[in-house]
Amino acid sequence: MVQYNKQYPIPRPDVNEDTIDYWKLLQETRQLHVQKCKNCGTYSHPPRPVCHQCRHYQLEWVPTSGKGTVYSFVIYYRSVHPGFEVPYGVVLVELVEGVRIISNMVDCKPEEIYIGMPVELVVDQVWEDLALPKFKRRNT
């Protein structure tokens, strides 16, 4: 579980022309959306201007189930930013839609994370104008 050091500002993700719709949809709908190619049907994440499979520019935003499994993880014992308290885990979650997303767990200690752990989305309102997608354990 990521804990923030209140003495430092929490680092914000880069919001740019390729990612702005991703962040807006998460904030407004409280649901994780990914891009899907209108030409070949490939899902993609992180957001990009072109399909990585067929190179077409016609991508649409589609909601995900928010369910997946931990594909991989790492535990940090030295923080990469003073805004994070150590130790904390960073997970690579493979969603049922097939895309992978890097995030954090909200309901377990780093030593409780394991590969194959079933998880589901939690929207964490870290700032007033920007929420982050995080995950919690899912009962199967």
Secondary structure, 3 states (H helix, E strand, C coil): CCEECCCCCCCCCCCCCCCHHHHHHHHHHCCCEEEEECCCCCEECCCCCCCCCCCCCCEEEEECCCEEEEEEEEEECCCCCCCEECCEEEEEEEECCCCEEEECECCCCHHHCCCCCEEEEEEECCCCCCCEEEEEECCC
